Amino acid sequence: MPGSVEYFEQRGRANTERTLQLACQRAREEGIRRIVLASTRGYTAGKALEICGDLDLIAVGIGRTSFPLDEAERFQQGGELIFAREIDYEYPPDMQSAFRCFGEGTKVAVEVAVCAVRKGLVAEGERVIAVGGSSRGADTALVVDASWDFSGVHISEIICKPA
């Protein structure tokens, strides 16, 4: 059952811990085992391990060169780490624009859900929590039914996002 949406006054890293707390809480309430999150430099992935390490975590970085090796090794002790540049997909510009209307974090959360399906870590149609951000850190969490294709992702709930 959908809960209330928490809106942040500002975007970005300052919301990371609260975003992850809300995401993990909703996952536990709804019996969702998997959280897929964007983490370019490892900060969000590390926080996710601290806050919701009891859940299945999948971090999606942009590329290996921006994700420090020590952060990657630390995260892989408790989660799966994949890189978008190593996955064959194209995010159609019109879809990016449509999701971006709800904020950059929404656009990113949808993208990481698709990446996880295409990498074979999430099943087509599986309900997951998808976490994205507007800059550094996380500020958006959604409940989605993941898909191989961007047009197939179903956002069933917004947990939190910048106002």
Backbone hydrogen bonds, N-H to C=O, Kabsch-Sander energy under -0.5 kcal/mol:
donor,donor_aa,acceptor,acceptor_aa,energy
6,E,159,I,-2.2
7,Y,5,V,-0.6
8,F,161,K,-2.0
15,N,12,G,-2.1
16,T,13,R,-2.1
19,T,15,N,-3.0
20,L,16,T,-2.5
21,Q,17,E,-2.5
22,L,18,R,-2.7
23,A,19,T,-2.5
24,C,20,L,-2.7
25,Q,21,Q,-2.4
26,R,22,L,-2.5
27,A,23,A,-2.3
28,R,24,C,-2.5
29,E,25,Q,-2.4
30,E,26,R,-2.2
31,G,27,A,-0.7
31,G,28,R,-0.6
32,I,27,A,-2.5
33,R,31,G,-0.5
35,I,56,D,-2.8
36,V,129,I,-3.0
37,L,35,I,-0.5
37,L,58,I,-3.0
38,A,131,V,-1.9
39,S,60,V,-2.1
46,G,42,G,-2.5
47,K,43,Y,-2.3
48,A,44,T,-2.4
49,L,45,A,-1.9
50,E,46,G,-1.6
51,I,47,K,-2.5
52,C,48,A,-3.0
53,G,49,L,-0.8
55,L,52,C,-1.7
56,D,33,R,-2.8
57,L,55,L,-0.7
57,L,78,G,-0.5
58,I,35,I,-2.6
59,A,80,E,-3.0
60,V,37,L,-2.9
61,G,59,A,-0.6
61,G,82,I,-2.8
66,S,63,G,-1.0
67,F,63,G,-0.6
67,F,64,R,-0.7
72,A,68,P,-2.4
73,E,69,L,-2.7
74,R,70,D,-2.1
75,F,71,E,-2.6
76,Q,72,A,-2.4
77,Q,74,R,-1.1
78,G,75,F,-2.1
79,G,75,F,-1.6
80,E,57,L,-2.6
82,I,59,A,-2.6
84,A,61,G,-3.2
85,R,62,I,-2.2
86,E,83,F,-1.8
87,I,84,A,-1.9
89,Y,87,I,-1.0
95,M,92,P,-0.6
96,Q,92,P,-2.4
97,S,93,P,-2.4
98,A,94,D,-2.0
99,F,95,M,-2.7
100,R,96,Q,-2.6
101,C,97,S,-1.0
101,C,98,A,-0.6
102,F,99,F,-1.7
103,G,100,R,-1.8
106,T,103,G,-0.6
107,K,103,G,-1.7
108,V,104,E,-2.3
109,A,105,G,-2.6
110,V,106,T,-2.2
111,E,107,K,-1.6
112,V,108,V,-2.5
113,A,109,A,-1.6
114,V,110,V,-2.0
115,C,111,E,-2.4
116,A,112,V,-2.1
117,V,113,A,-1.7
118,R,114,V,-2.8
119,K,115,C,-1.8
120,G,117,V,-1.5
121,L,116,A,-2.3
122,V,116,A,-1.2
125,G,146,A,-2.9
126,E,123,A,-2.4
128,V,126,E,-0.5
128,V,144,V,-2.7
129,I,34,R,-2.0
130,A,128,V,-0.5
130,A,142,L,-2.6
131,V,36,V,-2.7
132,G,140,T,-2.1
139,D,132,G,-2.1
140,T,132,G,-1.9
141,A,160,C,-2.1
142,L,130,A,-2.5
143,V,157,E,-2.6
144,V,128,V,-2.7
144,V,142,L,-0.6
145,D,154,H,-2.5
146,A,126,E,-2.8
146,A,144,V,-0.7
152,G,149,D,-1.4
153,V,149,D,-0.5
153,V,150,F,-1.1
154,H,145,D,-1.9
155,I,153,V,-0.6
156,S,143,V,-2.2
156,S,154,H,-0.8
157,E,143,V,-1.5
159,I,141,A,-2.7
159,I,157,E,-0.6
160,C,141,A,-1.5
161,K,6,E,-1.7
163,A,8,F,-3.0
